[in-house]
Amino acid sequence: MCATRHSANAVTTSGPDKQASWLFDLQDHQLIQLVNSFVAARNMSMSLAQPEEGLHPRGIIKLTTDPGMRIARAVIILLESLEARGPQERLQALRRLHDEVLYSALSSLQKNTARVLIQIMKDLVRAAPHVHIQLPLAHDFYQAVRGTPHVIRSLLRRYHLLEMPEAWNQQAFDHHVHDANTKGRKSPTHLVMDAWLKGLRFITVVYYNTVDPEAASELLRAARIMGITVRIGIEFRATFHDKLIEFTWSPLNVHSSRAFIKLLQRPDIAAILKEYATVNQWMRQHVLRLLQAWNQKHAGNLARKLQVPPPPPLDADAFLAFVGQRQPSSLHLAEYILQQWQPALEQALEELRNDPRREGTDEEAARLRARLEAIEGLMPDSLRQEWLGPQANPDILFPVAPHKDLPPVLLRDPEVLLQSLVPLHPCQMILGLEGLNVQDTLELLWRGKGLITHLELFNLRTWSKGQLPHIEAINELQRAINEGSPLRLKQVVRRIVQDEPADSPRRELLLEVQDNLAQLRSFYELSWLGSRIGTDSTSRSHMTHGMGLVFTETLPPQARAALRHEKSGQRLTLPVHTDIYGFTHYHEPATLPRWLQALRRLPLLHHLGCRVVRGWELEKKTTTISPDGGNLVTLGGVDSRGINAEQHDPVSMMRDAATPWNVHYFNSNLVNVLKVLLGFIPAQWAFWYVDSWWILTWIGALLWFAITAVRNVLQSMVGGGAFCRSMLLPWNRYVSWSRMADSLLYTGISVPLLEVVVRMWLLEDWLGITVQNNELAVYTVIAMINSVYISGHNIFRGLPKEAVVGNLFRSAISIPLSIVLGKGLLVCFVWLGIADPVGALQNCAAIVSKCSSDIVAAVIEGFADRNMYLRMRSLEYDSKFTQIFNNLVKLALLFPQATIRRLMQDQPREFWQQLLEKDPNAARQAIVHLLDLMYMWYYLPRSHDIFWRRLGSMPTEEVEGILALHSLLRLQREISSQVLDGLLGDNFANALAFYLRQHDSYRKEIRHEAARRNLFMEKAA
C-alpha cells in the first residue's frame, strides 16, 4: 500500500525506551550510533569520507575503523538516489562493500554470508533512527559475521534469499531489467549490487531508444567489480500492421566500459541513436500531458472517491526535478502523485482506523471498511492503470499503435530497423512477443531474413498481465526451426497457415513461407533462433515478482529443500524448462613432482594434483514452454499483499524486535556463560550419579572442562601459528570464546552420554563389559560414539570439513592412545598406593577416553584451523598482490626510461619526490600497499607462510619489484606526513604508532628471509 508503506524514516519512533540490561552487546550499540550519525550527516548533504581505495579490508585499516562502520558507509552511499552523488563515489563504495563483506566472512559459506551482511546492513540503514528496530538487526549482523552455517541459512530464509553454491556456478540470470536511467528505481551500481545479493551471474539491462554513456560506463564497471556478466540492450519500436512491436538490440563483445563507449561513439551507431532519441523527447511531453490531465480531472475524481481533500495541483517543473536525469514515464508520475498525496492519505487512514463505527455490521461499517481498503490498496501500479492509462485518457495519444502524430522513426517497418542496426556490429536482435501471435512471429522471421537472432520467449511482467497467450505455439515454431527437421517444420508451418483466416491479407505471404521452407531453415542453419527470458523488473512494481531467475538444478541441496518448504506464492515456478548438464574440468598443473606422477597411475587418482572446476551449462535448443511446470524459479518474491518481497515493512520489523526473553538477542557474554552452565550441570550430575570415586564425584566435571578448554586454546594457537616470534597478535586473539563456549556446552552434554548412558547403562549394566574384562571394547565403543557425536555437532556449528571428517575417524587413533594412557594411569595408581587401582581405572575410563580423544582432536582441529587460515590468507594476499602489481605497472609507465627497482633501492627519497609530483594517487597507493603488507605480516595468522609461497610462485621481475617497494618504508617522515594528511582517515593514531614502531623490524625480517631464500640481493630492502 503505497499510501502507507513508507521507509523506516517515516515510521513514528516507538518501542521500549530502555532495553533490558542482558540484551545486546556493546558493539551493537556502537554500530547503531555510527550508522545513525552517517545517515544524519548524509541527510544534511554532508559528504562521507571513504577509505583510501587501495586499503585492504584485512590490512592496516583494521587499526583505524570497524568493518561494520565501513560497510554501513558504503551501503548508505549506494542506497541514495541517482542524482545524489556521482558514479565515481558509488563505484568506490561498491568496491569497498564487496571487499569488506567477502573478507569479513569467516565461514565455509563465504559468499552467502556476504550476501546476508549486505541485506542486514541495508535494513539497518533504512531503519534509522529507530534504535529499537536497529538493535536486533545490529546483533544479527555480528552473528552473521561469525558465519555459522545454520545461522546464515536462517537469515537467508528470513530475507527470502536462496542459498547459492560457494563455487558460484549457479545458472542465475535476468535478461530484461531496468535501472533508474529508464523506468527503474535503482542506480546502475545499486542494481548490480542487488543482482549479486540475489545470486545473479548474468543480467541484461535494457534502455529505451538510446543510452547515456555515463550510465553504461557505471553499469559495466560496477559489474566488473562484482563479477557479474552484464549486457546492455537498447529497445526500439517499429510498425507492424496495426501495432508497435519491440526489438532489443544487444551488442556483443563489449563487456568493458571503454569498449562500449567507443562503440557508441562510432558515427554510424551514434547517428541511429540520435534519430531514436527523439522518441524519448516525445515521451517526455506525453507524460507532461498526462500530468495536466491529472490536474484537470483525475485528481478531483480520486479525491471524491476516497473522500479526502485534494492536494494542490502538481507542478510540472517539480515533477521533472523528481524524475531527475531519468526518462519520465507514467510510472514515475504515479509515484510522484502518491508522494504528494501522502499526508492527506495518512490522515484519512488514521481517522478510519480510529473510527469505532468500522467494527459494526451495518452498511455504514461496510462502507468505511471498503474506503479503508481502497486507500490501503493504492499503489503506483494500480493508480497508473486506472487513472493514467488510455481508457481514462481517450483524448491523449498513447504510443501503443501507429499514428501520424508519433515520431516518424516509430512508423518504420521492421526490416528497416533490422537492416540499419544488425550489420553494424555483432549483436543479439531480440524480438519482444508482447501482443504477437504465432502468425505474426512467422511473418516477422520471414521478413527479417535471419536478422532476428532471439525471441524474448518469456517476459514475466507481460506474462503476469496475460499478454503472452500464444507463447506455446511460438515456442513450437522456434523448436521446429532449430531442430532442422523439414518434416517437423512443414507440419508446424502448415498448421499456422491453416489457422490464418482465409480472407486475411497476409495469407499469401504465409503460403509463400510454406512454399519456401528450405529458405526459412537456411536463415538459422549457422546459428539457432535463441531464447531470452527476463522479468522486466523495475525494482518498483508491487504486482510482479522482482529481479532474478535461477535453474533449480544448479542450486545446492539446502536451497532446493528450502524451495519445497516455502509458502505457496512466495516464489513462482515458471512454465519454462531447459535441459541442464553439469561438467567437471581438470586443469593440469605446469609441472608435477615425480611422486605425484607415480600416484596418478593408481586407479581413481588419475586427476590428482589438478585444479578442479565444476559448473553447469544449458542445452541451448531445449527451451520449452511447459504448462505443467518447469525448472526455472523466481529469485524475487511477492508477499500476500502484492508488495515486492525485497521491500521490507518497518512496521513488521518492529513486531520482530527483541523481547526481554528472546535468547537470540541476549548479550554474547551472557550467552557464553549460559552455554558453559548448560554444559557443566549435566556433566556434574553425571559424575554425581556414578558416585564411584570422591575425586571424580566432586571435580570430575571441572577436569572434563579443563581438558576441553586447554585443548581449544592450544589448537587455536598452534593452528594460527601463534608461536611464530614475529607475530604481534596476543594469544587470546587466536581463541574464539564463542567457539570455546560451544565446545564446553557440547562436551558437557557428552559426559552423561559417555559416562552414564554408554559406559554404565549400555556396556556395564546391559552387556556386562567393563575395563577389567575387556578394556579394548570399552574404549572402542566410547571412542566411536564420541566421534559420531562430535562430528554431528561439528557439522551443526559449521566447523571446517577437515575437522568434521577427521573427528569422525579419530577413534582409530584415540583407541590405542586410550589404552596407553590407561596403562600409564594404572601405573600411577599403583605407585600412589591406591587400594583398588583397577577399580579406580574403571571409574576413570571416560576421563581417559576423553583425554585421548582431545589429544587427537587437538591435532585434527589444529590442522583444520591451519588450513582455514591458509585459505583465508591465500585469498587476501592474492587480492593484495593484484593491487600491488597494478601499482607497479603504473610506476613503470611513469618512469619509462628508468629501472624502477634500482630507483627504489638506491634513491628512495628522490624516487618518492618525483612520483609524488607525477602521480600523487600512485604514490599514496604504494604507501597503502606497504602498510597493508606490514599489518598482515604481524597480525594475520599464517600470513608468513602464504606471503613466501606467493612470492616463490612469481616471476623474478615481479618478486624483485615487490621486495624493492619495501625500500620506501624507510621514508619515515614522508609516510608520516601522508598519514597525517588523511591517508588512513581521522582515527590514525594506532596505525601510525604501529608503523613507527615496527617498520625497521619488518624490513629486517623481510630482508633476512628473502636472502635466506635467495630471492634478491641483500641491499634490496
N, C-alpha and C positions, 0 to 999 in steps of 0.2 A: 504494500500500500504506500504508494509514493508520497501521498499526502502526509503520512505519519511515520514512515520508515526513514529515519534520518541517521546521520552519523552519530558516533558516540558523543561528539562535542555538543550535540543538540539535546542530549538527554539531561534532564534535571538531575543534578548531583544528589544522590540519596544513598542510603545504606548505613551500615554501622559507623558511628563516628570514631570508635576505638575498637581495634581488633583485639581478640584475646591474646594474652602475652605469649602463649605457647604456639601461636600460629606464625608461619612465615619466618624467613631468615633476614638478617641484616642486609645481605646482598640484594634481596628482593626490593626492599625499601630504597636502597641506593640506586638501583636501576630505574625505578619509577621516578625518582627525583630527577635523574639525568634526562630521561625521556621527556618528562613534562617541561623541564627547562628548555630543551631543544624545541619542542612543539611551540611553546610560548614565544621563543625567540624567532622562530620561523613565521609565526602569525603576525609578528611585528615587522616582518620583512627584513629581519636581521640575517646575515649570512652565517652558515655553519661551516667552520673551517674543517676541511677534510685532511686526513693524514697525508703525508708525502706519498706520491704514487708508488714508489718502489719499496716502501716498507712492508716487510713480510709479516703476516699475522702472528707468526710464531717467532718473530725476531725481537729486535730492541724495543719495538713499540709496546711490548708487554710490560716494560718498566714504566710506561707513561700513562696508559689508559686501559680501561677494562674492555674486553671484547664485546660485551653486551652494549656498551656505550657506542662503540664504533658501528655495530650492526644497526642500532637504533638510528644513528645519524644518517646512515646510508638509506634506510627504509623511508625516513621522513622525506628525504630529497626525492626519492623515486615515486612516492605517492602523490607528489604535487602535480598540479595541472601542467599542461604543455607549455603555457606561457610563463610559468613562474621563474624558471631558470633556463639557462642554455643547455644544449645537448651535451656539451663537454662535461659539465658538472654532473649530469645524470649518468653519463658513461663512466666517469670516475667513481661515482657512488656504486654503480652496478659492479664494477670490477672489485671494489673493496668488499661489497656484500658477498659476492661469490667466493672470494678467498677466505673471508672471515668464517662463514658458515661451514665451508668444507674443512678447514683446518681446526675448527673448534670441536668438531665431532670426533670423540674418542670411542668409536664404535665400529663393529663389523657392518653396521648399516649406515655407512658414512653419508652417502648421498641422500638417503631417506631422512636421516637426522637433520641434514642441512635444509631440506625442504620444510620440515616441521619448524625449525628455528625461524625461518623466514616468515612462515604463516603466523606463528605466535607473535613475532615482533610487529607484523602488520596490524594485528588486532590490538596489541599493546599500545601502539601509536594512535590508532583510531579511537581507543577508549579514553584517551587523555581528555580532561584532567581528573577522571573519576577513579580515585585510588582504590575503592572497594571492588571495582571491576578489574583494575590493573594488577592488584596483588596476586590473585590466583594465576593470572597469565605470566607474571614475572616468575612465580615459583615454578610453573610448568616449563618456562624457558630454561631455567637452570637444571631442572630434572632432565630435560631433553638433551642438554649438553653432555650429560653422562653417557648417553647413547644406549641405555639398556633396551634390548630389543622389544620386550613386552610393553615397555613404556612408550617407545616410539610407535609401535603398531597401534596402541590405544589412541595416541594423539592423531595418527593418520586417519583413523576411523572418525574421530571427533570432527576433523576438518574435511571429511569427505574426500580424502586423498587416497588413491590406491597406491599400495607399496609397489615400487619399481625394482627390477633386478639391479644389484650393485654393479654388475658388469655394464649396465646402462646400454643394453642391446635390445630393449623393447621396441616393438613397432608401434609407436605412438605418434600421432600426426594430426594436423588440421590444415587442409589445403584451401581454406577460404575463411580468413579472419580479417578484422578491420582494426586499425589504430585510430588515435584521436585526430589524425590528419584527414580522415573521411567522416564516417558516422560513428566511430568507436569512441570509447571513453578514456583509454589509456595512451600515454605517450609511447613511442616505439620502444624505449628502454623498459618502461613498466610492462608493456605487453610481452616482451621477451622474458623478463623476469618471471611473470606469471605462467608463461608457457613452460619454462623449466620447472617451476614449482609443481605444475600439474604432471610433469613427467614427459612432456612432448620433446621429440627429437627433430621433427620436420614440420615446418609451417610455411604457408603461403599467405602473404599479406597483400590484400587487394586494394588498389586505389582506383579512383574514377577519372578516366579520360587523360590524366597526366599525373605526374608525381613530382613532389618537391625534392630537389636533390639533397637538401639538408636532412629531410626526413628519411630518405632512402639511406643516406650515409649513416645516420644514427642507428637505424634498424639493423643494418648489416654489421656494423661494428659491435653493437650490443650482442648480436647473435654469435659473433666470433668469441666474445668474452665467455658466454655461457655454453659454448659448444653445441649450438643448435644450427641445423641447416635451414636457412631461410631463402625462399624465393619471393620475388616481388612480381605481382601480377597487376596489369592495368586493364580495367574493364572498359570496353567500348560498346556502343549500341549501333545497330543497323536496322534498316527497314526490311521486313519480311512479310509480304502481303499486308494484312491489316494489323500488324503488331510490330512492336520494337523488341528485338531479340538481343541477347547479351553474349559478347565474346570477351574472353580474358586472355590477353597477350602476356606471356611469361617468358622473358629472355633467359637463355641458359648460359652456363659458363661465366657468370658474373657474380660470384659469391663474395668478392671483396668490394668494399665501398668504392675504392678508386676505379676499379674496372666498370662498375655500374655507372658512376658519374661520367666516366669517359664515354660510355655508350649513349647516355642521354644527351651528351654534347655533340654527338655526330650530326652534321647538318640535315641529313635525310630524316633521321628519327626526331630531331628537335622540331623540324617543320611540321611533322604529323601531330606531335603532341601540342604544338601551338595552335593548330587548327581545332583540335578537340577541346582545348582549354576554354573555348567559347561556350561549350555546354555547361561548364561549371559556373560561368558568369550568368548564364540564363537561369540555372537552378537557384542561384542566389536571389535573383529577382522574383522567381517563383515562390520561394519561401517567404519573402517580404510581402508578397501579395496575400499569402495565407495569414500572415500576421495581421495585415489590415482587415481581412475578413473576420478574423477572430475578434478584433476590437469592435467591429461594426455590428456583428450579430451573434456570434457564438458565445462570447463572454457572458452576455446578459442571459442567454438561454440556459447556460450551465448554472449560473448563479441562482436562477429561479428554480431549476430542477433540484439543486442541493439546498436551497433556502439559506444561502449565505450572501453577505453583501459583496458585490463585485469589486475587486481591486481596481485601481486606476488603469487606464488603457496602457498597453505595452508600448514601450519606446523602441523604435527600430534601431537607433544607434546603440542603446543599451543592450539590445539583443545581440547585435553584431559584436559588441565588446565581450559578451558572454561566450559567444562561439569562438572568438579569437581567430587564429590562423587556420582553423578547420574549415572544411567545406560545409556551409549551412545546409541543414536538412530539416524535414518536418519532425523528425525525432528530436533534434536539438530544440526546435520550437516547443514541442510538447513538454520537454524537461524544463525549459525556461518558464513556461506558463505555470507549471506546478510549483516552481520555486517562488514565483511572485504571489501565488495564491496560498502559500504555506501558512502564513499567520491566520488568515480567515478560516481555513480548513481546520487548523489545530484548535481554534477557539470553538468552532462548531462541534468538533469531536469531544472536547472537554464537557460542553454543555449536555450533549447527548448521553455521554457515559454517566454523568451525574444526575440525569433525569430519572426519577423513580417510576415515572409512567411507562418507561420502556419495558419493565418487568411484567406488565399486565398481559391480559389475554384478549383485550378488546381490539377494535380496529385502529384506534389511536396508537396503541403499543406496537402493533404490526407495522404501522406507517413509520414510527420512529426507528424501529429496528431496520427497516428497509433503507431509510435515509442514512443510518449509521453504516450499514453495509456498503452503500453506494460511495460514501466518502472514503471509507477504508479501502475499497477496491479500486480507487482512482490511481491509475499508473500511467506512465508516459505512453506505453503501447496502446492501452485502451483509449486514452484521450486522442491519440493520433488517429486511431482507426475510426472513432466515432465522430470527431469534430474536424479533423484536418485532412480527410480523405476526399476522393472525387464525389461520392454521393452527397456529402454535406456541403460541397462547394461546386455545384454544377457550372457556375459562371467562370471558373478558373480552369485554365488549360493544364492538364497533368501529362507528363511525358510517359504515357502508357501505350499510345498508339500514334501512328504517323499523322502529322498535321502540318499545314503550310506555315504555321507560325512558330514551329520548332526550329532550332538551329539547323541550317542546311546539312551539316555533317551527319545528323541523325537520320536523314532521309536517303542516305546512300544504300545501295544494295550490298548484301553480304559479300559478294565477290569482290567488290571494290575495296572493302575494308580488308579482306584477307590478302588480296594481291598487293596492297600497299604496305602491309606490315610483315607478313611471314617471310618473304625473301630477304628482308633486310638483315636478319641475324638469326642464328639457330634459336628456336623457341618452341614452347608449347602454345598452341592456339586452342583454347578450351571453349567449347560451346555450352552455354547455360541452357538447361532444359525446361526452365520455368515457362509454363504456358504452351509447350510444344507437345504434339503427339508423334506417333511413330512415322506417319506420313511426312510431317514437317521435317523430322530428323533425316529421313531417307533423301528427301529433296535437297536439303542443305548439304549433306555429304556428297551428293552427286554434283551439285553446283560448285562445291568447294574444291573438287578435283584433288582431294588428298591434303589440302592445306589445313583442314581441321584435324588436329592431332589427338585431341582428347574430348571426351564428353564429361561434363560435370554430372556424373551419374546419380549422385545423391547429395542434395543440399538440405541439411537438417532443418533450417528455418523455413525453406519453401515447402518441404515435405510436411512439416508440422501444421502448416496452414492449408494442407490438402491440395497443393498446386502442382503435384507431381503424380497425377493419376496414371500416366502412361509409361512409367519407367520400366515396368516388367517387359512390355513389348519392345521398348527401345533397347533394353539390355539384350533381349533375344536377337535383335538385329545386329547389335555390336558383336555378340559372340559368334554369330554366323559369319560375319565378315572376317573375324580374327581366326576362326578355326580353319579357314581355307578350303572347306568342302563345297564344291559347286552345287551339289545336290541339296545340301542343307541351306545354302544361301538362296537357291532358287525357290525352295519351299517357303522360306520366310518372306521373301520379296513378293511372291505370288499372293500370299495371304494379305500382305499390306495393300497391294493393288486392289484386291477384291473388296477390301473394307472401305476403299475410297468410293464415294458416291459416283454413279455413272455420269451425272451431269457436271461433275467438278471440273473447273477449267484446267486443273493441273493433272488430270488423269492421263493425258497424252504424255506428259513428262515422266510420270511414274511407269508407264508402259515402255517408254524409251529406256528407262533404267533396267526394267525387266529383260529387255532385249539385249542389253549390253552388260551383263553381269561380270563378264571377264574383265571389262574395263574398270568396273567398280572394285573388283578384287585387286586389280593392279595398283590402285591408289594406296593400298595398305599391305602390299607384299613385303616391302622392306622394313616397315615399322608398323606395329599394331595400332589400332584405334584404342587409345588408352582410356583409363577412367580416372576421374578426380573426385574425391569425396571430402566434404567440409561442412562445418557447422554454420558458416556465415555469421559468426559471433561478432557482436559489437561490444561485449562486456557491459552492456547496459539494458539488455532486454529482460523483462520479468516474466516472459511467457515461454521461452525456449531454453533448452539446456545450454550451458556455457561452452567455452572453447575446449576442444580436445577429444580425440577418439583413439582407441587402442584395440589391437587384436588380442583377445583373451589368452590365446595360446602362448603369447610371449611374456605373460606376467608370471611372477613367482607363485608357488603353490599357495602361500598365505593370502595373496591378493585374490586369487581365484576363489578361495574359500570365503573371503570377505564378500565377494560379489554374490555368492549364493545366499548369504545370510542378510544382505541389505534389504531394507524395507522396499516394498513394491513402489516403483515410480522414482526411487532415489536416483537410479541410473536407467538409461534406456539402451536396450539391445537393438541395434539397427537391423533391418531386414536385408543385410548385405553380408555375403560370405565370400571370402577369398582363401584359396589354399595357401597354407603356410608350411615352410620346411625349415628345419634347423640345420646348421652347418658347424663344423669344427675345423679350424685351420691350425696347423702346426708350423710355427716359424722356426726354421733351423738356425742355430747359432753359427757365427762365422767359423769358430773352431771348437773342437771338443777334446777334452783330455782323454788319454788312451783308456783309462779305467772306465770312463763313461761309454766310450765306444764299445768296450767289451761287454758291459752290462746290456747294451741295446741289442745284442744278439740273442738275449733271452726272450722267451715268449712274454707278450704283453708289455714289454719295455722298449718297443721299437721307437717310441717318441720321447724317451727320457731325455731331459735337458732342453726340450723345445719350449718355446713360448706358445701357450695355447690361447686361441681366440675363438670364442663361441658366439654365434649370432643367429639371426632369423632373416629369411628372405621371403618375398611374396611371389607366387606364381602369377605373372602379370595377366595372363589371358583368362584367369579363372574367376574373376569378379562376377558374382551372380546376385541378382535381386532375389531374395528368398523370403517370401511372406511368412514362412514358418519360423523365422529367426535366423540370425547369422552369428558371426564370431567377432563382431565389432560393437564395442560399448562406448558410451559417452564418458568422458572424464569430468565434465561439469554437470552438476546435478540441478534439480529443480525441487524446491520444497513444496509442501502441500498447499501453500498459498500462492504459488507461482513465482516466488522470488528466487532469483539465481542463487544457488547454494553458496557461492563464494561471498555473498554479501551478508555478513553475519549481523544479526539483530542485537544491538547492545542491550535491549530490554531482556532478551533471553539470556544473554551473558550475565546480567545482574542476577537472574534467578539461579544461575550456576555458581554464584560467588560462594566463597568458603563459609561453611557453618563452623561454630567453635569445635565440633566433634568430628569434623571431616579429617581423618587421619592423613589423607593425601597432602594436606596443606600444613601439617604440623612442622614446627621448626626442625631443621635437619639434625641438630644436636640431640633434641628430644627423641626424634625417631631412632637415631643410633642407640641411645640409651635404652629405649623400649625394646629394640631388637636384641640387644645384649641380655636384657632381663628375660625376654621371652625364650631365649636360648638357655639361660642359666637355670631358670626354675625347673624345667623338665629334666635337665642334666642332674641337678642336685637331688631332685626327687628320685631319680633312678638309682643314684648311689645310696640314698637313704633306704630305698625299698630293698635293695640287695643286702645291705647291712652285714657285709661279710667281714669287714676289717675296719676298725675305727678310723684309720688314716683316710681310707677311700670314702668312708661314710661322711666325714666332715670336710675334707679338702679335695675329694675326687673331682668335683666339678671345676674347682679352681685349677687343678692340674690339667684337666682336659682343655680348658680355655687358654691356659698359659702355653700349652703346646701349639695350639692353633694360632695364637697371637704372635708368638716368636716366629713360627713358620711363615706367616703372612709378611711380617716385617723383613725377614731375611730374603725371602723370594723376591719381594718388590725391589729391594736394594740391589740384589745380585742381577735380577733381570734388567734393571735400569742402568747398570754399570756404576753404582754409587761409589765403588771403591777406587774409581779412577782418580788419581791425585789432583787433577786439574779441574774437576767438577766443583762448581760453587753451590750447587743445589743442596740445601740441608737434608739430612736423612729423612725427616718426617714429610718432606715434599714428595718423596717417592711412594709413600704409602697412601692409598686411598682409604680414608677412615670409614667411608660408607661401605666400601667393599669389605673392610675388616669387620664391620658390624654385621653385614650379611653372612660372612663366613662364620662368625661366632653364633649367630642365630641358627644356622643350619647344622653346625657341629654340635650345638646343644641339643637339638632335636634328635641327632644321631645317637646320643647316649642311651636313652630308653629304647631306641630301635635296636642298637647293637648289644647293649649290656643286658637289658631285660627281655625284650621280645626274642632276639636271636639266641644269645648265649644261654639264658636261663630257661625260657619257656620252650623254645624250639629244640635246641641242642641237648640241654641237660635234663629238663623235665620230660620232654616228649620222646626224644631219640636216645637219651642216656649217654650222650657223648660229652666227655669232659677233657680238660688238658691232660689229666693223669692217664686216661686210657687211649686218647687219640688227639694229641696236640695238633698234628697236621690238619686234621679235619676241622677242628675248632677255628684255627687261624684262617684256613682256606674259606670256610663259609662266611666268617665275619668280614674278611677282606673282599670277597666277591660282592656281598650285599652292600658293603660300604662303597665299593667302586660304582655300582649301579646307582646308588642313592646320590653320590657326589656328582656323577656325570649328569644326572637328571636336574639337580639344582644349578649346575654349571650352565646348562642349556637355558634354563629359565632366566638366569642372571646375565646371560649374554657374554660369557667369557670366551676367549679365543677358541677356535676349533681344535687347535693343538692340545689345549688343556682338557677339553671335553673328551677327545679320543684317548689321550694319554691316561686320564683318570679312569676311564672305562677299563683299560687293560693293565692298570698298575698293580693289580692283585698278584700278577705273575712275579713281580719283583718284591712286593711287600710281604708275601708269604714266607719265603726263605729268610728275609730280613727279620720278620717277626720271630721266627724260630731262633735265630742268632741272638736277638735281643732278649728273648725269653731265657735262653741258656745263660746269658750273661747276668740277667736279673736273678736267676736261681742261685748262681754262684755268690752274688752279693748277699742274698738272704741267708745262705749257709754261713758265709763269713761273719754276718751280723748276729748269728746265733739264734735266729728265729726258730721257734719250736716246730712249726709245720711249714717248711719252706715251699713244699709242693702245693699245699693248700693256699698259701699266700700268693703263689704264682697263678693259681687258678683264679683267684679273685682279681688279679691284675691283668687278666687276659685281654680285656677290652682296651686297657691303657696301653699294653704292649702293642696290640694291633694298631691302635691309634698313632703311637709314636712312629712305627714303621711306615704306616700309611702316609703320615705327614712328611716324613723324610723323603719318601718317593715323590709325594705331591710337590714338595719344595723344588725338587729338580724339574719335574714336568711343567709346573706352572711358571717357575722361573724361566725355563726355556721358552714357554709360550709368551710370557711378558717380553722377553728379549726380542722375539720375532715380531711382536706387535710394535715395539719401539723401532725396530729396524724398518718395518714397513712405513711407519709414520715418517721417520726421518728421510726415507727414500723419496717420498712424495714431496716433502718440504725442501730438501736440497735440490731435487730436480727442478722445481719451480724457481728457486732462488738462483741456481746456476743459469737457467734460461734467461732470467733478468740480467745477470752479470754478463753473459755472452752478448746480449743486445747492446749493453752499455759499452763493452769493449769494441764492438763493431763501430759504434758511433764515434768512439775515441780515435779509432784507426782512420776513419774518414775525415775527422777534424785535423789530423796530423798526417797527411798522405806522404810527406817526404821524410818522416822520422820513424824510428823504431820505438813504438810505444813502451815496450818492456824496458828498454835501456833508459828512456827518459824518466820513467817512474822510479827505476832503481837508482840512477846516478844523480838525478836532479829533481827530486820530488817537489820541492817548493817552487822552482821555476816552471815545472810542468803544470802544477796546480794553478799558478797565476795565469798562465796562458789559457788553460782550459776554462777558467772562470770567466775570462774575457770573451772567449769564442762561444761558449755554450754553458751558461750558469746552471741550466737544468741538468745537463750531463754531469757536471761537477758535483752537484748535490746528490744525484743518483749514485755516483761512485762512493761517496761517503756513506750513504744509506746502506748500500750493499755490504760494505766493510763492517759497519756497526751490527748489522744483522748476523753476519758470519761470526762475529765475536760473541754475541749473545747466545747463538745456537751452540757454539763450541763449549760454553761454560754451563749452560742451563738446561739443555735438552738431552735427556738420556739417550745414550748410544750415538750421539752426534759424531764423535770422533771416528767411529767405525765407518759410517756412511760417507763422511767427508773424504776420507782417504780412498775408499772404494770408488767413489765417483771420479776423483782425480786420476786414479790408476787406470780408468777406462777411457780417458780423454786423449785426444791427440796432444803431442808435446807442445805445440804452439799455444793451445788453449790452457794447458796446465801452467805454462810459463806466464801467460797473461794474468791468470787469476792470482798466482803467488806474487807476481811483481806488483799487482794492485795493492797488496798489503803494505808496500812501502809508504803509501800515503798516510798510514796510521801514525807515522812519525810526526805529522804536521799537527801537533797538539794545539797550537794557537789557532790555526785556520779552522780545524774541526770544531773546536770550542766556539769559535765565532759563529759558525754556521748553526750550531745547536742553539746558541743564544738568540739567533735571528729567527728562530721558529722552525728549524728543520724537523724537530720532534714534537712540536706543539708547545703548549704553555707549561705542562707539567713535566719538565725535562730534567729536574734535579737528580733523580736517581740514575737516569740513563747517562747523564754527563759524568756523575761521580764514578759510575761503573767503567766508562771509557778511560777516564784519567787514571783510575786505579789499576786497570788490567791491561792496557794496550801494549805496554812493554813486555809483560809476561806472555801475552798471547803471541806477539811476533816471535819471541824467542822459542816458544813451543813449536810454532809452525816451522820456523827455520830449522830447528833441530830435527824434527821428524821428517821434513822434506829432504834434508841432507842424508838422513839415515836411509831413506827410500830411494836416494839417487834421482830425485825429481827435478832438482835445479841446483844451481851453484850457491855456495854459502852466502854470497853477498846479496842474493836476490831479495831478501826481506829486510 
